[in-house]
Amino acid sequence: MAEENQNEETEQTKEKTENQAENTETKAAEGEEKADSADAAKSEEKELTPEEKIAQLEKENADLKDQLLRRAADFDNYRKRMMKEKQETFDYANANLLGDLLDSLDNFDRTIDAAATAKDVKSVVDGIKMINKGLVKMLEDKYGLVSFGKEGDEFNPDEHEAIGRTEDEKAKKETLMQVYLKGYKLKEKIIRHAKVMVKVPKA
């Protein structure tokens, strides 16, 4: 019985050894196939003639030039489009403002027509004052336009342009004695300085 077990173990060991040998041979064969494939690829690369290499490089060069030309054309089109949009923005920047001014222009036309046959000057003046009030309110509310410069205000050289000065014994500081043209701010930016006559303390 012991002898049979020993023979059986010997057979199993022999079988394992044979399987291992077969696996080793298979791997070796696969390695040879890979090596053959690599050699074949290298040989194909080596088979390119100088003329073929030149042709290949010329093709690559032509492709790169084509890509460069396409990108240059795209950039030029983009630049032209941006310039056109910028010009349109500049040309029509005041379109909304002008549209809002049309109502005031229409009212002025009506007032002029009415003034031709008006017998009462006061009604014409009242109509002009009403148009002026509506126009100023629209510019203030919609566009942030603010007027400044009133008689008695303290003189500010950043806001007021003095076109003359008058000494006054009662004056304690420089103030606006007369306003020839009101100043205007667009929000916080001064777009016109007020032109004023300044009253200054007597030296």
C-alpha positions in Angstrom: 0.0 0.0 0.0 2.8 2.4 0.9 4.5 1.5 -2.3 1.4 2.4 -4.4 1.2 5.8 -2.7 4.8 6.5 -3.4 4.4 5.6 -7.1 1.3 7.8 -7.2 3.2 10.8 -5.7 6.1 10.2 -8.2 3.6 10.3 -11.1 2.1 13.5 -9.8 5.5 15.1 -9.4 6.5 14.0 -12.9 3.3 15.5 -14.3 3.9 18.8 -12.6 7.4 18.9 -13.9 6.2 18.3 -17.4 3.5 21.0 -17.1 6.1 23.5 -15.9 8.3 22.6 -18.8 5.5 23.1 -21.3 4.7 26.5 -19.7 8.3 27.6 -20.0 8.4 26.5 -23.6 5.2 28.4 -24.3 6.5 31.6 -22.8 9.7 31.3 -24.6 7.8 30.9 -27.9 5.7 34.0 -27.1 8.8 36.0 -26.3 10.3 34.9 -29.6 7.1 36.0 -31.5 7.2 39.4 -29.8 10.9 39.8 -30.6 10.1 38.8 -34.2 7.3 41.4 -34.4 9.6 44.1 -33.0 12.3 43.1 -35.5 9.7 43.2 -38.3 8.6 46.7 -37.3 12.2 47.9 -37.2 12.9 46.4 -40.5 9.8 48.2 -42.0 11.1 51.5 -40.6 14.5 50.8 -42.1 12.9 50.0 -45.4 11.9 53.7 -46.0 14.1 55.1 -48.8 15.5 58.7 -48.5 13.0 59.8 -51.1 10.1 58.4 -49.1 11.4 60.1 -45.9 11.7 63.4 -47.8 8.1 63.0 -49.1 6.9 62.2 -45.6 8.6 65.3 -44.1 7.2 67.5 -46.9 3.7 66.3 -46.2 4.1 67.0 -42.5 5.5 70.5 -43.4 2.5 71.2 -45.7 0.1 70.1 -43.0 1.7 72.4 -40.4 1.6 75.3 -42.9 -2.1 74.7 -43.6 -2.9 74.7 -39.9 -0.9 77.9 -39.4 -2.8 79.6 -42.3 -6.1 78.5 -41.0 -5.4 79.8 -37.5 -4.1 83.1 -38.9 -7.3 83.5 -41.0 -9.4 82.7 -37.9 -7.6 85.3 -35.8 -7.9 87.9 -38.6 -11.7 87.3 -38.8 -11.9 87.5 -35.0 -10.0 90.8 -35.0 -12.2 92.3 -37.8 -15.4 91.2 -35.9 -14.2 92.8 -32.7 -13.3 96.1 -34.5 -16.8 96.1 -36.1 -18.6 95.5 -32.8 -16.4 98.2 -31.1 -17.3 100.7 -33.9 -21.0 99.8 -33.7 -20.9 100.3 -29.9 -19.3 103.7 -30.4 -21.7 104.8 -33.2 -24.8 103.8 -31.3 -23.7 104.4 -27.7 -26.1 107.4 -27.4 -29.0 105.8 -29.1 -31.0 105.4 -25.9 -30.3 108.9 -24.8 -31.4 110.4 -28.1 -34.5 108.3 -28.1 -35.4 109.7 -24.6 -34.8 113.2 -25.9 -37.3 112.9 -28.7 -40.3 113.5 -26.3 -38.7 116.8 -25.2 -38.0 117.8 -28.8 -41.7 117.1 -29.7 -42.8 119.2 -26.8 -40.6 122.1 -27.9 -42.1 121.9 -31.4 -45.6 122.1 -29.9 -44.6 125.0 -27.7 -43.1 126.9 -30.7 -46.3 126.3 -32.7 -48.5 127.4 -29.9 -46.3 130.5 -29.3 -46.9 131.7 -32.8 -50.6 132.3 -32.0 -50.4 132.8 -28.2 -51.8 136.0 -26.8 -50.5 135.3 -23.3 -46.7 135.2 -23.0 -46.9 133.6 -19.5 -48.5 130.4 -20.9 -45.6 130.0 -23.3 -43.1 130.5 -20.5 -44.9 128.0 -18.3 -44.8 125.5 -21.2 -41.1 125.9 -21.6 -40.5 125.6 -17.8 -42.5 122.4 -17.8 -40.5 120.9 -20.7 -37.3 121.9 -19.0 -38.4 120.3 -15.7 -39.3 117.0 -17.4 -36.1 116.9 -19.4 -33.9 117.5 -16.3 -35.8 114.9 -14.3 -35.4 112.3 -17.1 -31.6 113.0 -17.3 -31.2 112.8 -13.5 -33.3 109.7 -13.0 -32.2 107.6 -16.0 -28.6 108.8 -16.7 -27.4 110.1 -13.3 -26.8 113.7 -14.7 -26.6 116.2 -11.8 -26.2 119.9 -12.0 -24.3 122.0 -9.5 -23.3 125.6 -8.9 -25.6 128.0 -7.1 -25.1 131.5 -5.9 -23.9 131.5 -2.3 -22.1 128.1 -2.6 -18.5 127.9 -1.4 -16.0 128.2 -4.3 -14.4 124.8 -5.1 -11.7 125.0 -7.8 -12.2 121.3 -8.6 -15.8 122.0 -9.6 -15.9 125.7 -10.5 -14.1 127.8 -13.1 -13.7 131.4 -11.9 -14.0 133.8 -14.7 -13.7 136.8 -12.3 -13.2 137.8 -8.7 -14.7 140.6 -6.6 -13.6 141.6 -3.1 -16.3 142.0 -0.5 -15.7 143.3 3.1 -18.5 141.1 4.4 -17.2 137.9 2.8 -15.5 135.5 5.2 -14.6 132.9 2.5 -14.7 132.6 -1.3 -18.3 132.1 -2.4 -20.1 132.1 -5.7 -21.5 135.6 -6.4 -22.9 134.8 -9.8 -23.3 131.6 -11.9 -22.9 132.2 -15.6 -23.1 128.5 -16.6 -24.1 125.6 -14.3 -21.8 122.7 -14.0 -22.8 119.1 -14.6 -21.7 115.7 -13.3 -22.4 112.4 -14.8 -22.7 110.3 -11.7 -19.4 111.2 -9.9 -17.5 112.5 -13.0 -17.5 116.2 -13.8 -18.4 116.7 -17.5 -18.6 120.5 -17.3 -17.2 122.9 -14.7 -19.5 125.7 -13.6 -18.4 129.1 -14.9 -18.8 131.6 -12.0 -18.0 135.0 -10.6 -16.3 134.6 -7.2 -16.7 136.8 -4.1 -13.6 136.9 -2.0 -12.8 138.4 1.4 -11.2 141.9 1.2 -7.4 141.8 1.8 
